[in-house]
């Protein structure tokens, strides 16, 4: 039976041979391009979901959160540079070439699974890339490049011969529904004075621990932190993934100057960027006269910062992963994790 396929179906499993022969790309590597006459025909991105043990060992692993795939560029040690194949990915913004996503369901050492161990995710849309801090396999702080993609679950069946046309249609519709400005693609990097005098290595070590916490546990972790830092009457709402209010809290006696304000918090144990949309949605969910805050383990886009501070609107307080880590360390609250 030939390994060359005419089309790929979302959710179905394929072998590595079927993938590289059908798309005419390299036989190995997490990112593979087909180049024809110096033009990108299409790309194939291979990702994985780690076991629970590996999540604890490497909280920076590739993740799918909602419809967003977040990947760290190749190279497990030392600072990364944006070069080679990784540098080609952002050019999808102008060239509109297809990026096909596959996720492995079992390690190659697992003999109970046959050669078809790659599940097709369908077409990927590049959203943004940015430089971030991570701790490498030797325990050293380093600079890495992180990429975010939107996963499109339709069309369900993608003929290889027509993937360019389909990708163009998908991108056109997505960009109409999700217009993205330059400020939305760019993230807001914490200023040095927001982190204070704490060693950046300690900051990132704490953030890596937070990234390994389950989303539902993260909400209760924030409840404990709020209690430690002077809040009272703290309620964790029923866990859901609908983007609503996750915690309600009131200032305690130590925060007497704030009176009886209701603080409504959205907790996002994300590795991908929190954007303007999430800020606007939280504002729309607040009770009258309540104050809102988004607390995340990741970053905020510059557009999210602008939206949170927009004049004439109820301000939303934003706490990113670095600031959250600093607060935990300064309040000696490491035991809540």
Phi, psi and omega per residue, in radians:
X1 nan 2.366 -3.112
X2 -1.270 2.506 3.077
X3 -1.522 -0.057 -3.121
X4 -1.528 2.072 -3.094
X5 -1.890 2.620 3.126
X6 -1.494 -0.426 -3.090
X7 -2.678 2.852 3.114
X8 -2.226 2.484 -3.057
X9 -2.018 2.331 -3.125
X10 -0.987 2.292 3.081
X11 1.563 -0.282 -3.140
X12 -1.454 2.764 -3.086
X13 -1.731 2.521 -3.110
X14 -2.431 2.729 3.078
X15 -1.521 2.821 3.085
X16 -1.065 -0.665 3.131
X17 -1.100 -0.727 3.118
X18 -1.108 -0.624 -3.109
X19 -1.240 -0.941 -3.043
X20 -1.259 -0.509 3.109
X21 -1.326 -0.674 -3.116
X22 -1.243 -0.684 -3.118
X23 -1.631 -0.099 -3.135
X24 0.944 1.018 3.120
X25 -2.183 -3.098 -3.137
X26 -1.096 2.742 -3.098
X27 -1.401 -0.278 -3.095
X28 -2.522 2.892 3.117
X29 1.910 2.603 -3.136
X30 -1.339 -0.317 3.136
X31 -2.349 2.143 -3.050
X32 -2.326 2.299 -3.137
X33 -2.020 2.565 2.910
X34 -1.855 2.073 -3.121
X35 -1.917 2.223 3.109
X36 -2.216 2.072 -3.129
X37 0.927 0.794 3.111
X38 1.166 0.185 3.094
X39 -1.987 2.529 3.130
X40 -1.364 2.073 3.077
X41 -1.389 -0.869 3.049
X42 -2.923 2.957 3.111
X43 -2.242 2.676 3.063
X44 -2.168 2.185 -3.141
X45 -1.987 2.140 -3.108
X46 -1.867 2.167 -3.108
X47 -2.272 3.122 -3.105
X48 -2.609 2.715 3.002
X49 -1.936 2.085 -3.032
X50 -1.354 2.892 3.028
X51 -1.274 2.953 3.123
X52 -1.019 -0.710 3.133
X53 -1.061 -0.771 -3.113
X54 -1.243 -0.463 3.051
X55 -1.073 -0.747 3.129
X56 -1.193 -0.615 -3.134
X57 -1.290 -0.613 -3.075
X58 -2.424 1.536 -3.118
X59 -1.209 -0.165 -3.112
X60 -1.588 0.150 -3.072
X61 -0.962 2.779 3.053
X62 -1.002 2.408 -3.101
X63 -2.370 2.602 2.942
X64 -1.954 2.008 3.117
X65 -2.159 2.093 -2.997
X66 1.010 -2.102 3.111
X67 -1.941 0.430 -3.104
X68 -1.983 2.239 3.025
X69 -1.776 2.195 3.109
X70 -1.992 2.225 -3.103
X71 -2.273 2.500 2.994
X72 -1.705 2.434 -3.127
X73 -1.051 2.841 -3.100
X74 -1.164 2.729 -3.134
X75 1.867 1.952 -3.026
X76 -1.609 -0.215 -3.105
X77 -2.331 2.530 3.088
X78 1.349 3.012 3.141
X79 -1.174 2.499 3.102
X80 -1.711 2.642 3.026
X81 -2.035 2.600 3.118
X82 -1.527 1.642 -3.068
X83 -2.596 3.077 3.061
X84 1.065 -2.388 -3.071
X85 -1.117 -0.655 -3.118
X86 -1.029 -0.598 -3.097
X87 -1.193 -0.349 -3.121
X88 -1.363 -0.464 -3.011
X89 -1.007 -0.801 -3.126
X90 -1.099 -0.310 -3.124
X91 -1.222 -0.134 3.045
X92 -1.055 -0.466 3.134
X93 -0.975 -0.641 -3.110
X94 -1.785 -0.614 -3.011
X95 -1.603 -0.322 3.065
X96 1.036 0.494 -3.134
X97 -1.319 2.677 -3.129
X98 -1.264 2.472 2.958
X99 -2.109 2.021 -3.134
X100 -1.662 2.259 -3.123
X101 -1.839 2.374 3.056
X102 -2.290 2.511 3.108
X103 -2.195 2.315 -3.096
X104 -1.402 2.457 -3.093
X105 -1.824 -0.202 -3.126
X106 -2.748 2.551 3.096
X107 -1.156 2.670 3.133
X108 -1.092 -0.401 3.136
X109 -1.357 -0.215 3.140
X110 -1.401 1.779 -3.058
X111 -1.318 -0.196 -3.140
X112 -1.317 -0.227 3.126
X113 -1.920 2.355 -3.132
X114 -1.319 -2.903 -3.100
X115 -1.180 -0.381 -3.129
X116 -1.494 1.561 -3.077
X117 -2.227 0.192 3.124
X118 -1.935 2.027 3.126
X119 -1.571 2.336 -3.113
X120 -1.376 2.189 3.130
X121 -1.617 -0.257 -3.069
X122 1.512 -2.700 -2.959
X123 -1.439 2.463 -3.125
X124 -1.955 2.427 3.100
X125 -1.938 2.107 3.086
X126 -1.101 2.287 3.092
X127 -1.865 -0.967 -3.084
X128 -2.834 2.868 2.919
X129 -2.439 2.666 -3.115
X130 -2.750 2.799 3.105
X131 -1.559 2.401 -3.083
X132 -2.420 2.907 3.020
X133 -1.625 2.459 2.997
X134 -2.563 2.858 3.043
X135 -1.791 2.192 -3.048
X136 -1.447 -3.078 -3.050
X137 -1.159 -0.275 3.094
X138 -1.700 0.075 3.118
X139 1.427 0.326 3.140
X140 -1.817 2.536 3.088
X141 -1.288 2.364 -3.109
X142 -2.520 2.917 3.053
X143 -1.724 2.314 3.128
X144 -2.280 2.942 3.048
X145 -1.952 2.250 -3.110
X146 -1.994 2.388 -3.141
X147 -2.057 2.479 3.073
X148 -2.141 2.394 -3.138
X149 -2.295 2.537 2.993
X150 -1.580 2.273 3.132
X151 -1.582 2.177 3.105
X152 -1.818 2.047 -3.077
X153 -1.428 -0.090 3.092
X154 -2.271 2.566 0.050
X155 -1.242 2.671 -3.108
X156 -1.223 -0.608 -3.132
X157 -2.051 2.233 -3.087
X158 -2.084 1.870 3.032
X159 -1.222 2.301 -3.109
X160 -1.041 -0.684 -3.077
X161 -1.174 -0.357 -3.077
X162 -2.072 0.331 -3.070
X163 -1.166 -0.544 3.126
X164 -1.143 -0.783 3.135
X165 -1.134 -0.755 3.138
X166 -1.115 -0.726 3.132
X167 -1.087 -0.717 3.120
X168 -1.068 -0.702 3.128
X169 -1.189 -0.735 3.123
X170 -1.092 -0.788 -3.131
X171 -1.148 -0.690 3.126
X172 -1.068 -0.826 -3.127
X173 -1.165 -0.734 -3.110
X174 -1.142 -0.727 -3.120
X175 -1.213 -0.447 3.056
X176 -1.280 -0.699 -3.116
X177 -1.401 -0.532 -3.087
X178 -2.203 1.141 3.136
X179 -1.042 2.287 -3.038
X180 -2.158 2.027 3.118
X181 -1.428 2.977 3.072
X182 -1.062 -0.639 3.130
X183 -1.198 -0.481 3.103
X184 -1.342 -0.523 3.110
X185 -1.335 -0.490 -3.105
X186 -1.537 2.500 3.089
X187 -1.708 2.779 3.086
X188 -1.606 2.051 -3.124
X189 -1.550 2.269 -3.140
X190 -1.023 2.380 3.060
X191 -1.284 2.711 -3.068
X192 -1.007 -0.664 -3.063
X193 -1.321 -0.214 3.074
X194 -1.321 -0.502 -3.136
X195 -1.483 -0.355 3.099
X196 1.327 -2.656 -3.047
X197 -1.666 0.178 3.131
X198 -1.300 2.416 3.115
X199 -0.955 2.194 3.121
X200 -0.950 -0.512 3.098
X201 -1.128 -0.695 3.105
X202 -1.173 -0.683 3.113
X203 -1.029 -0.875 -3.076
X204 -1.244 -0.586 3.082
X205 -1.092 -0.679 3.099
X206 -1.203 -0.740 3.132
X207 -1.095 -0.652 3.134
X208 -1.128 -0.612 3.070
X209 -1.160 -0.702 3.134
X210 -1.148 -0.635 3.135
X211 -1.151 -0.379 3.121
X212 -1.513 -0.028 -3.133
X213 -1.475 2.452 3.085
X214 -1.139 2.547 -3.100
X215 -0.945 -0.761 -3.125
X216 -1.197 -0.567 3.083
X217 -1.236 -0.565 -3.120
X218 -1.035 -0.659 3.130
X219 -1.098 -0.734 3.134
X220 -1.259 -0.543 3.046
X221 -1.069 -0.759 3.108
X222 -1.141 -0.611 3.075
X223 -1.032 -0.790 3.127
X224 -1.116 -0.673 3.136
X225 -1.186 -0.707 3.100
X226 -1.071 -0.740 3.121
X227 -1.104 -0.724 -3.134
X228 -1.117 -0.566 -3.034
X229 -1.758 0.276 2.936
X230 1.893 0.089 3.121
X231 -1.602 2.786 -3.100
X232 -2.413 3.018 3.140
X233 0.817 0.962 -3.075
X234 -1.644 2.246 -3.119
X235 -2.202 2.243 2.989
X236 -1.608 2.112 -3.126
X237 -1.284 2.968 3.132
X238 -1.031 2.266 -3.063
X239 -1.124 2.296 3.068
X240 -2.686 2.973 3.115
X241 -2.051 0.569 -3.056
X242 -1.680 0.074 3.086
X243 1.411 0.301 -3.131
X244 -1.525 -2.753 3.133
X245 -1.397 2.294 -3.118
X246 -1.773 -0.563 3.133
X247 -2.452 2.514 2.966
X248 -2.041 2.389 -3.122
X249 -2.611 2.676 3.088
X250 -2.158 2.604 3.089
X251 -1.085 2.414 3.059
X252 -1.484 -3.018 -3.102
X253 -1.073 -0.562 -3.131
X254 -1.178 -0.342 3.131
X255 -1.946 0.716 -2.990
X256 -0.995 -0.551 -3.066
X257 -1.160 -0.318 3.137
X258 -1.470 -0.125 3.086
X259 1.169 -2.401 -3.047
X260 -1.923 0.650 3.140
X261 -1.117 2.435 2.996
X262 -1.581 2.161 3.083
X263 -1.842 2.126 3.129
X264 -1.957 2.207 -2.945
X265 -2.094 2.403 2.984
X266 -1.882 2.166 -3.108
X267 -1.768 2.215 -3.119
X268 -2.251 1.646 3.044
X269 -1.423 1.322 -3.081
X270 -1.962 2.751 2.904
X271 -1.854 -0.317 3.111
X272 -1.621 2.871 -2.971
X273 -1.202 2.444 3.002
X274 -1.555 2.196 -3.034
X275 -1.871 -3.045 -3.128
X276 -1.030 -0.683 -3.103
X277 -0.996 -0.775 -3.116
X278 -1.136 -0.643 3.112
X279 -1.140 -0.806 -3.131
X280 -1.120 -0.684 -3.136
X281 -1.158 -0.692 3.096
X282 -1.096 -0.785 -3.139
X283 -0.988 -0.699 3.133
X284 -1.241 -0.293 -3.124
X285 -1.635 -0.174 -3.051
X286 -1.215 2.541 3.000
X287 -1.218 2.726 3.106
X288 -0.949 2.316 3.086
X289 1.250 0.051 3.093
X290 -1.377 2.719 3.033
X291 -1.792 2.465 -3.069
X292 -1.985 2.656 3.096
X293 -2.599 2.499 2.986
X294 -1.993 2.222 3.124
X295 -2.063 2.161 -3.077
X296 -2.352 2.795 3.024
X297 -1.579 -0.079 -3.079
X298 -1.875 -2.328 -3.068
X299 -2.270 2.964 3.025
X300 -1.994 2.506 3.031
X301 -1.263 2.793 3.105
X302 -1.098 -0.575 3.106
X303 -1.162 -0.587 3.094
X304 -1.146 -0.705 3.106
X305 -1.071 -0.785 3.137
X306 -1.089 -0.785 -3.138
X307 -1.093 -0.692 -3.107
X308 -1.135 -0.499 -3.072
X309 -1.859 0.175 -3.058
X310 -1.018 2.235 -3.138
X311 -1.130 2.468 3.125
X312 1.518 -0.055 3.123
X313 -2.055 2.719 3.072
X314 -1.063 2.051 -3.089
X315 -1.149 2.509 3.088
X316 -1.996 2.208 3.132
X317 -1.479 2.284 -3.074
X318 -1.991 2.290 3.111
X319 -2.198 1.981 -3.133
X320 -1.556 -3.124 -3.052
X321 -1.087 -0.665 3.134
X322 -1.196 -0.749 3.135
X323 -1.166 -0.715 3.108
X324 -1.071 -0.738 3.123
X325 -1.094 -0.735 3.120
X326 -1.069 -0.745 -3.122
X327 -1.095 -0.740 3.127
X328 -1.089 -0.788 -3.113
X329 -1.160 -0.810 -3.101
X330 -1.122 -0.513 3.141
X331 -1.657 0.168 3.123
X332 0.874 0.813 -3.069
X333 -1.903 0.413 -3.112
X334 -1.018 -0.416 -3.108
X335 -1.200 -0.199 -3.123
X336 -1.320 -0.267 -3.096
X337 -1.546 nan nan
